[in-house]
Amino acid sequence: MIDYSEISIPMYVINLPEREDRRKHIREQFNGRGEFALTIVEASGHSQDSFSLWNSIVNIVDIAMVKDDDVIIICEDGHEFTPHYSKQFLFDSILRAFDLGCNMVLGGVSWFNQAIPITRQLSWVDNFYGTQLIVLNKYMFPLIRREPFGEKDTADGKLSALTSLKMLIYPFISVQKDFGYSDIRSSECQGNGSLANCFYRSNKKLEMLIDICDRHSPGRLTKM
């Protein structure tokens, strides 16, 4: 087991100043978690939420490049850790995914199209929506900075398309807290109902795919 006691990862949280309830919530999520170097970044102002989110991500990447960060985590202020989260689990997942050549690791999603289990804890994934916690390495930074963004685009859609080298953690360590008011993510559940149900169904779908792989190829999936 690797000792991560002296390691922390830059954690950038996107928050609108008027969303005090979310800022309070997200500070509580990271209270006492020394594995993260937390920075709350004011969301980029734009009349269209999708532009605001994407511009905020680009601004964070700019900050990370100036600071010469090798790995960062971008988190939305609606993020909530699940009971499956632990520092060891997250850091092990990140290292394993990067060792397998990936540039992006997702803590959980409200919807995904296809996934291929690589280990019990990591699956390759194609298109996704609703991620609240995303790990990026430095190879993603220039791709994000030069990517055009239009009125019909979404941040998750762009991130999905930027690289095929991305993995989804199982079981999910991150979901979205429902604050009871409109949010860009709420419309991206693909008809699965409430936010909680969206994440639950996506996690169960991934679990089913992993179980099928294990059933038909016993011993193929390692634990990490």
Sine and cosine of phi, psi and omega as CSV:
sin_phi,cos_phi,sin_psi,cos_psi,sin_omega,cos_omega
0.00,0.00,0.78,-0.63,-0.02,-1.00
-0.97,0.23,0.66,-0.75,0.03,-1.00
-1.00,0.01,0.91,-0.41,-0.02,-1.00
-0.97,-0.25,0.28,0.96,-0.16,-0.99
-0.88,0.47,-0.44,0.90,-0.04,-1.00
-0.98,-0.21,0.18,0.98,-0.09,-1.00
-0.94,-0.35,0.69,-0.72,0.16,-0.99
-0.70,-0.72,0.49,-0.87,-0.04,-1.00
-0.91,-0.40,0.70,-0.72,0.09,-1.00
-0.85,0.52,0.81,-0.58,-0.01,-1.00
-0.88,-0.48,0.90,-0.43,-0.01,-1.00
-0.95,-0.31,0.87,-0.50,-0.03,-1.00
-0.95,-0.31,0.78,-0.62,0.01,-1.00
-1.00,0.00,0.80,-0.61,-0.04,-1.00
-0.52,-0.85,0.68,-0.74,0.15,-0.99
-0.99,0.11,0.71,-0.70,-0.07,-1.00
-0.82,0.57,-0.58,0.82,-0.03,-1.00
-0.96,0.27,-0.22,0.98,0.01,-1.00
-1.00,0.02,0.93,0.37,-0.05,-1.00
-0.92,0.40,-0.55,0.84,0.01,-1.00
-0.90,0.44,-0.63,0.78,0.02,-1.00
-0.95,0.31,-0.61,0.79,0.02,-1.00
-0.91,0.42,-0.64,0.77,0.06,-1.00
-0.90,0.44,-0.70,0.71,-0.01,-1.00
-0.87,0.49,-0.73,0.68,-0.10,-1.00
-0.94,0.33,-0.55,0.84,0.08,-1.00
-0.90,0.44,-0.61,0.79,0.04,-1.00
-0.91,0.42,-0.60,0.80,0.01,-1.00
-0.89,0.46,-0.56,0.83,-0.07,-1.00
-0.97,-0.22,0.05,1.00,0.02,-1.00
-0.89,0.46,0.84,-0.54,0.02,-1.00
0.99,0.15,0.07,1.00,0.00,-1.00
-0.99,-0.17,1.00,0.05,-0.05,-1.00
-0.95,0.32,-0.10,0.99,0.03,-1.00
-0.96,0.29,-0.14,0.99,0.00,-1.00
-0.87,-0.50,0.72,-0.69,0.15,-0.99
-1.00,-0.07,1.00,-0.10,-0.21,-0.98
-0.99,0.14,0.75,-0.66,0.15,-0.99
-0.74,-0.68,0.85,-0.53,0.06,-1.00
-1.00,-0.03,0.85,-0.52,-0.07,-1.00
-0.96,-0.29,0.79,-0.61,0.03,-1.00
-0.92,0.40,0.78,-0.63,-0.02,-1.00
-0.87,0.49,0.62,-0.78,0.03,-1.00
-0.92,0.40,0.77,-0.64,-0.04,-1.00
-0.96,0.28,0.80,-0.60,0.08,-1.00
-0.31,-0.95,0.59,-0.81,-0.03,-1.00
-0.91,0.41,-0.40,0.92,0.01,-1.00
-0.96,-0.27,0.84,-0.55,-0.11,-0.99
-0.85,0.53,-0.62,0.79,-0.04,-1.00
-0.90,0.44,-0.64,0.77,0.05,-1.00
-0.91,0.40,-0.67,0.74,0.00,-1.00
-0.86,0.51,-0.70,0.71,-0.01,-1.00
-0.91,0.40,-0.72,0.69,-0.02,-1.00
-0.91,0.43,-0.69,0.73,0.02,-1.00
-0.88,0.47,-0.57,0.82,0.04,-1.00
-0.91,0.42,-0.66,0.75,0.04,-1.00
-0.89,0.46,-0.70,0.72,0.03,-1.00
-0.88,0.47,-0.67,0.74,0.03,-1.00
-0.88,0.48,-0.64,0.77,0.03,-1.00
-0.91,0.42,-0.67,0.74,0.04,-1.00
-0.87,0.49,-0.64,0.77,0.06,-1.00
-0.87,0.50,-0.69,0.72,0.02,-1.00
-0.88,0.47,-0.71,0.70,-0.03,-1.00
-0.89,0.46,-0.61,0.79,0.00,-1.00
-0.93,0.36,-0.63,0.78,0.05,-1.00
-0.90,0.44,-0.63,0.78,-0.01,-1.00
-0.99,0.15,-0.09,1.00,0.00,-1.00
0.88,0.48,0.64,0.77,0.06,-1.00
-0.95,0.32,0.67,-0.75,0.09,-1.00
-1.00,0.03,-0.57,0.82,-0.02,-1.00
-0.65,-0.76,0.68,-0.73,0.09,-1.00
-0.70,-0.72,0.31,-0.95,0.17,-0.99
-0.86,-0.51,0.75,-0.66,0.10,-0.99
-0.95,-0.31,0.75,-0.66,-0.11,-0.99
-0.72,-0.69,0.63,-0.77,0.10,-1.00
-1.00,-0.02,0.39,-0.92,-0.11,-0.99
-0.96,0.30,-0.08,1.00,0.10,-1.00
-1.00,-0.04,-0.04,1.00,-0.02,-1.00
-0.86,0.51,0.61,-0.79,0.09,-1.00
-0.64,-0.77,0.77,-0.64,0.04,-1.00
-0.93,0.36,0.61,-0.79,0.11,-0.99
-1.00,-0.02,0.20,-0.98,0.05,-1.00
-0.89,0.45,-0.25,0.97,-0.01,-1.00
-0.99,0.15,-0.17,0.99,-0.05,-1.00
-0.95,0.32,0.66,-0.75,0.27,-0.96
-0.47,-0.88,0.42,-0.91,0.04,-1.00
-0.85,0.52,-0.70,0.71,-0.02,-1.00
-0.87,0.50,-0.71,0.70,-0.04,-1.00
-0.90,0.44,-0.72,0.69,-0.01,-1.00
-0.90,0.44,-0.76,0.64,-0.06,-1.00
-0.91,0.41,-0.64,0.77,0.08,-1.00
-0.86,0.51,-0.68,0.74,-0.02,-1.00
-0.90,0.43,-0.68,0.74,0.01,-1.00
-0.89,0.46,-0.76,0.65,-0.02,-1.00
-0.88,0.47,-0.67,0.74,0.00,-1.00
-0.91,0.41,-0.69,0.72,-0.01,-1.00
-0.89,0.46,-0.70,0.72,0.02,-1.00
-0.92,0.39,-0.58,0.81,0.05,-1.00
-0.90,0.44,-0.50,0.87,0.03,-1.00
-0.99,0.11,0.05,1.00,0.08,-1.00
1.00,-0.09,0.16,0.99,-0.01,-1.00
-0.99,0.10,0.40,-0.92,-0.01,-1.00
-0.90,-0.43,-0.10,0.99,-0.10,-1.00
-0.57,-0.82,0.70,-0.71,0.03,-1.00
-0.76,-0.65,0.75,-0.66,-0.06,-1.00
-0.95,-0.31,0.73,-0.69,-0.02,-1.00
-0.99,0.16,-0.26,0.97,-0.01,-1.00
0.25,-0.97,0.45,-0.89,-0.02,-1.00
-0.63,-0.77,0.44,-0.90,0.05,-1.00
-0.99,0.12,-0.32,0.95,0.01,-1.00
-0.33,-0.94,0.58,-0.81,0.18,-0.98
-0.56,-0.83,0.38,-0.93,-0.05,-1.00
-1.00,0.05,-0.92,0.39,0.00,-1.00
-0.77,-0.64,0.49,-0.87,0.06,-1.00
-0.57,-0.82,0.54,-0.84,0.06,-1.00
-0.81,-0.58,0.92,-0.38,0.02,-1.00
-0.88,0.47,0.75,-0.66,0.05,-1.00
-0.96,-0.27,-0.68,0.73,0.17,-0.99
-0.75,-0.66,0.01,-1.00,0.06,-1.00
-0.89,0.45,-0.48,0.88,-0.10,-1.00
-0.97,-0.25,-0.20,0.98,-0.08,-1.00
-0.73,-0.69,0.76,-0.66,0.04,-1.00
-0.77,-0.64,0.68,-0.73,0.17,-0.98
-0.91,0.42,0.63,-0.78,-0.03,-1.00
-0.69,-0.73,0.54,-0.84,0.03,-1.00
-0.99,-0.14,-0.98,-0.19,-0.04,-1.00
-0.99,0.12,0.62,-0.79,-0.01,-1.00
-0.53,-0.85,0.31,-0.95,0.12,-0.99
-0.68,-0.73,0.36,-0.93,0.23,-0.97
0.98,0.20,0.29,0.96,0.03,-1.00
-0.95,0.31,0.68,-0.73,0.03,-1.00
-0.96,-0.28,-0.28,0.96,-0.02,-1.00
-0.65,-0.76,0.88,-0.48,-0.07,-1.00
-0.73,-0.68,0.78,-0.62,0.01,-1.00
-0.99,-0.14,0.77,-0.64,0.00,-1.00
-0.80,-0.60,0.65,-0.76,0.18,-0.98
-0.99,-0.16,0.13,-0.99,-0.18,-0.98
-0.89,0.45,-0.33,0.94,0.00,-1.00
-0.94,0.35,-0.33,0.94,0.03,-1.00
-0.99,0.13,-0.37,0.93,-0.14,-0.99
-0.85,0.52,-0.80,0.59,-0.02,-1.00
-0.91,0.41,-0.51,0.86,0.04,-1.00
-0.90,0.43,-0.67,0.75,0.00,-1.00
-0.93,0.36,-0.68,0.73,-0.07,-1.00
-0.89,0.45,-0.58,0.81,-0.08,-1.00
-0.99,-0.14,0.06,1.00,-0.04,-1.00
-0.98,0.19,0.83,-0.56,0.06,-1.00
-0.94,0.35,0.45,-0.89,-0.04,-1.00
-0.69,-0.73,0.81,-0.58,-0.06,-1.00
-0.91,-0.42,0.04,-1.00,-0.08,-1.00
-0.89,0.45,-0.47,0.89,-0.03,-1.00
-1.00,-0.07,0.01,1.00,-0.04,-1.00
-1.00,0.08,0.37,-0.93,0.17,-0.99
-0.80,-0.60,0.41,-0.91,-0.01,-1.00
-0.88,0.47,-0.71,0.70,0.01,-1.00
-0.90,0.43,-0.61,0.79,0.04,-1.00
-0.89,0.46,-0.67,0.74,0.03,-1.00
-0.92,0.40,-0.71,0.70,0.01,-1.00
-0.89,0.45,-0.59,0.81,0.05,-1.00
-0.88,0.48,-0.65,0.76,-0.11,-0.99
-0.99,0.11,-0.34,0.94,-0.11,-0.99
-0.93,0.37,-0.50,0.87,-0.02,-1.00
-0.46,-0.89,0.56,-0.83,0.13,-0.99
-1.00,-0.01,-0.12,0.99,-0.08,-1.00
-1.00,-0.05,0.93,0.36,-0.03,-1.00
-0.67,-0.74,0.51,-0.86,-0.06,-1.00
-0.71,-0.70,0.46,-0.89,-0.03,-1.00
-0.91,-0.41,0.75,-0.67,-0.01,-1.00
-0.99,0.17,0.66,-0.75,0.14,-0.99
-0.76,-0.66,0.68,-0.73,-0.14,0.99
-0.94,0.33,0.37,-0.93,-0.05,-1.00
-0.83,0.56,0.65,-0.76,0.09,-1.00
-0.96,-0.28,-0.11,0.99,-0.07,-1.00
-0.63,-0.78,0.74,-0.68,0.12,-0.99
-0.73,-0.69,0.01,-1.00,0.00,-1.00
-0.95,-0.31,0.80,-0.60,0.09,-1.00
-0.96,0.28,0.70,-0.71,0.02,-1.00
-1.00,-0.02,0.92,-0.39,0.00,-1.00
-1.00,0.00,-0.03,1.00,0.10,-1.00
0.99,0.11,0.18,0.98,0.10,-1.00
-0.68,-0.73,0.23,-0.97,-0.18,-0.98
-0.83,0.55,0.64,-0.77,0.05,-1.00
-0.48,-0.88,0.54,-0.84,-0.05,-1.00
-0.83,0.56,-0.52,0.85,-0.06,-1.00
-0.96,0.30,-0.48,0.88,-0.14,-0.99
-0.87,0.49,-0.45,0.89,-0.03,-1.00
-1.00,0.04,0.02,1.00,-0.12,-0.99
-0.94,-0.33,0.44,0.90,-0.02,-1.00
-1.00,0.01,0.05,1.00,0.08,-1.00
0.83,0.56,0.64,0.77,0.09,-1.00
0.98,0.19,0.24,0.97,-0.05,-1.00
-1.00,-0.01,0.14,0.99,0.09,-1.00
1.00,-0.03,-0.64,-0.77,-0.08,-1.00
-0.90,0.43,0.31,-0.95,0.02,-1.00
-0.85,0.52,-0.71,0.71,0.00,-1.00
-0.86,0.51,-0.65,0.76,0.00,-1.00
-0.93,0.37,-0.59,0.81,0.03,-1.00
-0.86,0.52,-0.77,0.64,-0.02,-1.00
-0.93,0.38,-0.61,0.79,0.02,-1.00
-0.88,0.48,-0.73,0.68,-0.04,-1.00
-0.92,0.40,-0.62,0.79,0.03,-1.00
-0.91,0.42,-0.66,0.75,0.02,-1.00
-0.90,0.43,-0.65,0.76,0.02,-1.00
-0.93,0.37,-0.60,0.80,0.05,-1.00
-0.88,0.47,-0.69,0.73,0.01,-1.00
-0.91,0.41,-0.65,0.76,0.04,-1.00
-0.86,0.52,-0.67,0.75,0.01,-1.00
-0.89,0.45,-0.68,0.74,0.01,-1.00
-0.90,0.44,-0.65,0.76,0.02,-1.00
-0.90,0.43,-0.68,0.73,0.00,-1.00
-0.90,0.43,-0.62,0.79,0.03,-1.00
-0.90,0.44,-0.70,0.71,0.03,-1.00
-0.87,0.49,-0.67,0.75,0.01,-1.00
-0.91,0.41,-0.61,0.79,-0.05,-1.00
-0.94,0.35,-0.64,0.77,-0.09,-1.00
-1.00,-0.07,-0.29,0.96,0.06,-1.00
-0.70,-0.72,0.94,0.35,-0.06,-1.00
-0.82,0.58,0.74,-0.67,0.06,-1.00
1.00,0.07,-0.12,0.99,-0.03,-1.00
-0.95,0.32,-0.63,0.78,-0.06,-1.00
-1.00,0.01,0.87,-0.49,0.06,-1.00
-1.00,0.08,0.15,-0.99,-0.02,-1.00
-1.00,0.06,-0.23,0.97,0.12,-0.99
0.14,-0.99,0.00,0.00,0.00,0.00
